[in-house]
């Protein structure tokens, strides 16, 4: 099945009020702070006599908010270790439809960019080589690699496949495995010898815990789109086209498999597995901690829940609607979807959203 043209992340006034992707991911990348800083220590030890700029890439950056705080620490550590005269190049890569204007606004407002710190955007997908061979010291990617390059089949009963349909699950698992290996090969080519890759992605922990963006998890997102179909607000064809190109339940073992299988094209890049781990990150917001919420707090809670879902889900719903509809009609239907989702969150206000996360650390042989 061919991949469809996608719309960028939706950062409307509502989403921006809640911090864009921070409402979705929180400061998830900070959960990998220690390992990233450890990787940076090794890089600085090996490059202390070098004069070339230290090069870092944030792959699948979206609006840049997830990595900004940690990158400020990285910049500070590099300058403390090498002096402020050492040049630093930071590349932000994402698909061409990404809202790079929004991204640069976030970076300019939140990143400590001095005269020796340079930033650039690369409009390529993470399934392509985004940077030259052996050009990059540190690559990280936060909450991106669970997305797929294309949807391998049409999902019959919702937005994402479920274990009740093994054929759909197998198709998505196969696509995810292929895309993940491609991602690793591309990053392996881009890294300098001795460089590090740190990936934080959505998945299933060793304890079986998964991401839950709203009470009922991703099944709730499918339930709402099924209601639109049942009420004849959208057609059956549109329902089938509103699919998530994502594999949300991959395990730590699945992420490690290309290294352990010693895949030839990956081995040729010199990229080797250092470590994997899995854990749960519970998102934080004042309304999440209130047990018996009053009406005002329920509204704040529902706002925050929807703000964490709308940026990344909006494009999938919009793209699934027929192109014979006007832009205004499609936008109106998407807003109906999120209004229904808001109503659900308001009535089911006792769920603290969480991310099931898999961390993968790899190093390129010297």
LUMMILUM-307451 format. One record per residue (C-alpha): residue in three letters; z, y, x. Coordinates in nm, 2 decimals, decimal comma. Each point is the difference from the previous one (the first is absolute). Layout:
// LUMMILUM-307451
  milum       Z       Y       X
    ALA       Z       Y       X
...
This chain:
// LUMMILUM-307451
  milum       Z       Y       X
    UNK    0,00    0,00    0,00
    UNK   -0,10    0,34    0,14
    UNK    0,27    0,25    0,05
    UNK   -0,01    0,31   -0,22
    UNK    0,01    0,36    0,09
    UNK    0,36    0,11    0,00
    UNK    0,17    0,33   -0,08
    UNK    0,25    0,15    0,24
    UNK    0,37   -0,02   -0,05
    UNK    0,11    0,22   -0,30
    UNK    0,21    0,28    0,12
    UNK    0,02    0,22   -0,31
    UNK    0,27    0,25   -0,07
    UNK    0,23   -0,27   -0,14
    UNK   -0,04   -0,22    0,31
    UNK    0,04    0,29    0,24
    UNK    0,32    0,11   -0,17
    UNK    0,15   -0,34    0,10
    UNK   -0,13    0,00    0,36
    UNK   -0,33   -0,19   -0,03
    UNK    0,02   -0,34    0,18
    UNK    0,37    0,05    0,08
    UNK    0,07   -0,08   -0,37
    UNK   -0,20   -0,32    0,05
    UNK    0,12   -0,11    0,34
    UNK    0,31    0,20    0,08
    UNK    0,05    0,02    0,38
    UNK   -0,10   -0,37    0,03
    UNK   -0,14    0,05    0,34
    UNK    0,35    0,09    0,13
    UNK    0,09   -0,36   -0,06
    UNK   -0,23   -0,07    0,30
    UNK    0,13    0,30    0,20
    UNK    0,20   -0,20    0,26
    UNK   -0,29   -0,24    0,07
    UNK   -0,25    0,28    0,03
    UNK    0,23    0,19    0,24
    UNK    0,04   -0,31    0,20
    UNK   -0,38   -0,05    0,02
    UNK   -0,03    0,37    0,10
    UNK    0,26   -0,06    0,28
    UNK   -0,22   -0,28    0,15
    UNK   -0,31    0,22   -0,03
    UNK    0,16    0,29    0,18
    UNK    0,13   -0,22    0,28
    UNK   -0,36   -0,13    0,06
    UNK   -0,17    0,34   -0,03
    UNK    0,25    0,23    0,18
    UNK   -0,24    0,06    0,29
    UNK   -0,31    0,03   -0,22
    UNK   -0,15    0,33   -0,09
    UNK   -0,20   -0,11   -0,31
    UNK    0,13    0,12   -0,34
    UNK    0,23   -0,24   -0,18
    UNK   -0,20   -0,10   -0,31
    UNK    0,16   -0,11   -0,33
    UNK   -0,17   -0,10   -0,32
    UNK    0,14   -0,01   -0,36
    UNK   -0,23   -0,25   -0,18
    UNK   -0,03    0,03   -0,38
    UNK    0,19    0,33    0,01
    UNK   -0,05    0,12   -0,36
    UNK    0,16    0,35   -0,02
    UNK    0,19   -0,03    0,34
    UNK    0,34    0,04   -0,16
    UNK    0,12   -0,35    0,07
    UNK   -0,03    0,04    0,38
    UNK    0,07    0,37    0,05
    UNK    0,38   -0,02    0,07
    UNK   -0,04   -0,30    0,24
    UNK   -0,29    0,16    0,18
    UNK    0,22    0,30    0,07
    UNK    0,24   -0,23    0,18
    UNK   -0,29   -0,16    0,19
    UNK   -0,12    0,34    0,11
    UNK    0,35    0,10    0,11
    UNK    0,05   -0,32    0,20
    UNK   -0,33    0,02    0,18
    UNK    0,06    0,36    0,09
    UNK    0,35   -0,07    0,12
    UNK   -0,13   -0,29    0,21
    UNK   -0,31    0,15    0,15
    UNK    0,05    0,38   -0,04
    UNK   -0,17    0,23   -0,25
    UNK   -0,32    0,01    0,22
    UNK   -0,10   -0,35   -0,09
    UNK   -0,27    0,01   -0,27
    UNK    0,04   -0,21   -0,32
    UNK   -0,28   -0,09   -0,23
    UNK    0,08   -0,12   -0,35
    UNK   -0,28   -0,15   -0,22
    UNK    0,04   -0,04   -0,37
    UNK   -0,24   -0,26   -0,15
    UNK   -0,08   -0,08   -0,36
    UNK   -0,29   -0,06   -0,23
    UNK   -0,25    0,29   -0,05
    UNK    0,13    0,06   -0,35
    UNK    0,35    0,08    0,13
    UNK    0,13    0,35   -0,08
    UNK   -0,01    0,12    0,36
    UNK    0,07    0,36   -0,12
    UNK    0,33   -0,11   -0,15
    UNK    0,07   -0,20    0,32
    UNK   -0,05    0,30    0,23
    UNK    0,21    0,22   -0,22
    UNK    0,28   -0,26    0,03
    UNK   -0,05   -0,03    0,38
    UNK   -0,01    0,38    0,06
    UNK    0,32    0,04   -0,21
    UNK    0,20   -0,29    0,14
    UNK   -0,13   -0,09    0,35
    UNK    0,12    0,16    0,32
    UNK   -0,34    0,09    0,14
    UNK    0,02    0,19    0,33
    UNK   -0,28    0,11    0,23
    UNK   -0,02   -0,35    0,16
    UNK    0,00   -0,20   -0,33
    UNK   -0,34   -0,06   -0,16
    UNK   -0,08   -0,15   -0,34
    UNK   -0,32   -0,13   -0,14
    UNK   -0,11   -0,20   -0,31
    UNK   -0,24   -0,29    0,00
    UNK   -0,17   -0,09   -0,33
    UNK   -0,03   -0,37    0,04
    UNK    0,16   -0,30   -0,17
    UNK    0,26   -0,21    0,18
    UNK   -0,25   -0,29   -0,02
    UNK   -0,22    0,19    0,25
    UNK    0,05    0,10    0,36
    UNK    0,12    0,36   -0,03
    UNK    0,05    0,09    0,37
    UNK   -0,18   -0,09    0,33
    UNK    0,08   -0,32    0,19
    UNK    0,32    0,02    0,21
    UNK    0,08    0,35   -0,11
    UNK    0,33   -0,01   -0,17
    UNK    0,36   -0,06    0,12
    UNK    0,19   -0,05   -0,33
    UNK   -0,14   -0,08   -0,34
    UNK    0,21   -0,03   -0,31
    UNK   -0,08   -0,05   -0,37
    UNK    0,25    0,04   -0,28
    UNK   -0,05   -0,14   -0,35
    UNK   -0,38   -0,04    0,02
    UNK   -0,11   -0,34    0,12
    UNK    0,08   -0,18   -0,33
    UNK   -0,31    0,18   -0,14
    UNK   -0,33   -0,20    0,01
    UNK   -0,35    0,10    0,10
    UNK   -0,12   -0,12   -0,34
    UNK    0,11   -0,18   -0,31
    UNK   -0,10   -0,37    0,04
    UNK   -0,01   -0,06   -0,38
    UNK    0,07    0,17   -0,33
    UNK    0,35   -0,05   -0,11
    UNK    0,01   -0,13   -0,36
    UNK    0,35    0,09   -0,11
    UNK    0,11    0,32    0,16
    UNK   -0,01    0,22    0,31
    UNK    0,09   -0,26    0,26
    UNK   -0,02   -0,39    0,02
    UNK    0,31   -0,20   -0,10
    UNK    0,11   -0,35    0,09
    UNK   -0,11   -0,12   -0,34
    UNK   -0,36    0,03    0,11
    UNK   -0,04   -0,20    0,32
    UNK   -0,37    0,07    0,03
    UNK    0,06    0,38    0,01
    UNK    0,29   -0,04    0,23
    UNK   -0,20   -0,21    0,24
    UNK   -0,29    0,25    0,00
    UNK    0,23    0,29    0,08
    UNK    0,19   -0,20    0,27
    UNK   -0,32   -0,09    0,17
    UNK   -0,13    0,36   -0,01
    UNK    0,34    0,13    0,13
    UNK   -0,01   -0,25    0,29
    UNK   -0,35    0,10    0,10
    UNK    0,07    0,37   -0,02
    UNK    0,33   -0,02    0,19
    UNK   -0,17   -0,18    0,29
    UNK   -0,28    0,26    0,00
    UNK    0,27    0,27    0,01
    UNK    0,16   -0,16    0,30
    UNK   -0,33   -0,04    0,19
    UNK   -0,09    0,36   -0,05
    UNK    0,35    0,12    0,11
    UNK   -0,02   -0,24    0,30
    UNK   -0,32    0,16    0,12
    UNK    0,14    0,35   -0,04
    UNK    0,32   -0,05    0,20
    UNK    0,03    0,05    0,37
    UNK    0,14   -0,29    0,20
    UNK    0,37    0,01   -0,04
    UNK   -0,03    0,19   -0,33
    UNK    0,19   -0,09   -0,32
    UNK   -0,08   -0,05   -0,36
    UNK    0,28    0,03   -0,27
    UNK   -0,09   -0,08   -0,36
    UNK    0,23    0,04   -0,30
    UNK   -0,16   -0,15   -0,31
    UNK    0,09   -0,11   -0,35
    UNK    0,08   -0,37   -0,04
    UNK    0,25   -0,27   -0,09
    UNK    0,32   -0,03    0,21
    UNK    0,14   -0,33    0,13
    UNK    0,25    0,03   -0,28
    UNK   -0,28    0,02   -0,26
    UNK    0,05    0,37   -0,08
    UNK   -0,30    0,21   -0,09
    UNK   -0,09    0,36   -0,08
    UNK    0,12    0,14   -0,34
    UNK   -0,14    0,34   -0,07
    UNK    0,13    0,00   -0,36
    UNK    0,21   -0,24   -0,21
    UNK   -0,20   -0,31   -0,05
    UNK   -0,20    0,06    0,32
    UNK   -0,37    0,00    0,01
    UNK   -0,01   -0,20   -0,32
    UNK    0,11    0,31   -0,18
    UNK   -0,30    0,19    0,14
    UNK   -0,22   -0,27   -0,14
    UNK    0,19   -0,01   -0,33
    UNK   -0,08    0,37   -0,06
    UNK   -0,37   -0,04    0,07
    UNK   -0,01   -0,30   -0,24
    UNK    0,15    0,23   -0,27
    UNK   -0,29    0,24    0,05
    UNK   -0,23   -0,29   -0,06
    UNK    0,19   -0,13   -0,30
    UNK    0,00    0,35   -0,16
    UNK   -0,38    0,03    0,05
    UNK    0,05    0,30    0,23
    UNK   -0,21   -0,17    0,28
    UNK   -0,26   -0,28   -0,02
    UNK    0,04   -0,35    0,13
    UNK   -0,25    0,07    0,28
    UNK    0,21    0,30    0,11
    UNK    0,31   -0,21   -0,01
    UNK   -0,16   -0,25    0,23
    UNK   -0,12    0,28    0,24
    UNK    0,36    0,14    0,04
    UNK    0,09   -0,23    0,28
    UNK    0,22    0,07    0,30
    UNK   -0,18   -0,08    0,33
    UNK    0,33   -0,11    0,15
    UNK    0,19   -0,32    0,09
    UNK    0,37    0,09   -0,07
    UNK    0,18   -0,33    0,08
    UNK   -0,11   -0,11    0,35
    UNK    0,27   -0,16    0,21
    UNK    0,12    0,06    0,36
    UNK   -0,16   -0,33    0,09
    UNK   -0,34    0,11   -0,14
    UNK    0,01    0,32    0,20
    UNK    0,07   -0,20    0,32
    UNK   -0,26   -0,27   -0,06
    UNK   -0,30    0,16    0,18
    UNK    0,20    0,01    0,32
    UNK    0,14   -0,35   -0,04
    UNK   -0,34   -0,14   -0,08
    UNK   -0,13    0,15    0,32
    UNK   -0,31    0,14   -0,18
    UNK   -0,27    0,05    0,27
    UNK   -0,11    0,35   -0,10
    UNK    0,36    0,12   -0,01
    UNK    0,09   -0,17    0,33
    UNK   -0,30    0,16    0,17
    UNK    0,16    0,35   -0,07
    UNK    0,31   -0,10    0,19
    UNK    0,23    0,08   -0,30
    UNK    0,31   -0,22    0,00
    UNK    0,28   -0,03   -0,25
    UNK    0,34    0,14    0,11
    UNK    0,21   -0,04   -0,32
    UNK    0,00   -0,01   -0,38
    UNK    0,28    0,06   -0,25
    UNK    0,04    0,06   -0,37
    UNK    0,25    0,21   -0,20
    UNK    0,05    0,20   -0,32
    UNK    0,00    0,38    0,00
    UNK    0,16    0,15   -0,31
    UNK   -0,13    0,35   -0,08
    UNK    0,24    0,28   -0,03
    UNK    0,03    0,27   -0,27
    UNK    0,31    0,15   -0,16
    UNK   -0,10   -0,13   -0,35
    UNK   -0,03   -0,36    0,13
    UNK    0,38    0,00    0,07
    UNK    0,11    0,11   -0,35
    UNK    0,10   -0,30   -0,21
    UNK    0,04    0,14   -0,35
    UNK   -0,27    0,27   -0,01
    UNK   -0,01    0,28   -0,25
    UNK   -0,33    0,12   -0,15
    UNK   -0,06    0,26    0,28
    UNK    0,06   -0,25    0,28
    UNK   -0,22   -0,26   -0,18
    UNK   -0,28    0,25    0,01
    UNK    0,05    0,08    0,37
    UNK    0,01   -0,38    0,06
    UNK   -0,32   -0,06   -0,19
    UNK   -0,17    0,29    0,18
    UNK    0,09   -0,14    0,34
    UNK   -0,11   -0,35   -0,09
    UNK   -0,34    0,11   -0,12
    UNK   -0,04    0,24    0,30
    UNK    0,04   -0,31    0,23
    UNK   -0,27   -0,19   -0,18
    UNK   -0,26    0,26   -0,11
    UNK   -0,13    0,11    0,34
    UNK   -0,13   -0,35    0,10
    UNK   -0,07   -0,15   -0,35
    UNK   -0,19    0,30   -0,15
    UNK   -0,33   -0,07    0,17
    UNK    0,00   -0,37   -0,10
    UNK    0,04    0,09   -0,37
    UNK   -0,24    0,28    0,02
    UNK   -0,27   -0,20    0,18
    UNK    0,04   -0,29   -0,25
    UNK   -0,10    0,23   -0,29
    UNK   -0,37    0,00   -0,10
    UNK   -0,22    0,25    0,17
    UNK   -0,16    0,08   -0,34
    UNK    0,32    0,18   -0,08
    UNK    0,03    0,37    0,10
    UNK    0,23    0,09    0,29
    UNK    0,23    0,17   -0,24
    UNK    0,02   -0,30   -0,22
    UNK    0,08   -0,23    0,29
    UNK    0,27    0,23    0,13
    UNK    0,15    0,02   -0,35
    UNK    0,01   -0,38   -0,03
    UNK    0,17   -0,03    0,34
    UNK    0,26    0,25   -0,11
    UNK    0,06   -0,20   -0,32
    UNK    0,07   -0,31    0,23
    UNK    0,25    0,19    0,21
    UNK    0,16    0,15   -0,31
    UNK    0,06   -0,35   -0,13
    UNK    0,13   -0,10    0,34
    UNK    0,24    0,30   -0,01
    UNK    0,13   -0,11   -0,35
    UNK    0,07   -0,35    0,14
    UNK    0,18    0,14    0,30
    UNK    0,21    0,23   -0,23
    UNK    0,11   -0,30   -0,21
    UNK    0,05   -0,23    0,29
    UNK    0,20    0,22    0,24
    UNK    0,22   -0,25    0,19
    UNK   -0,25   -0,11    0,27
    UNK    0,02    0,14    0,35
    UNK   -0,35   -0,03    0,14
    UNK   -0,04   -0,20    0,32
    UNK   -0,26   -0,10    0,25
    UNK   -0,02   -0,36    0,14
    UNK   -0,12    0,07    0,36
    UNK   -0,14   -0,20    0,28
    UNK    0,01    0,14    0,36
    UNK   -0,25   -0,12    0,26
    UNK    0,02    0,11    0,36
    UNK   -0,28   -0,09    0,25
    UNK   -0,09    0,09    0,36
    UNK   -0,33    0,00    0,18
    UNK    0,00   -0,20    0,33
    UNK    0,00    0,20    0,32
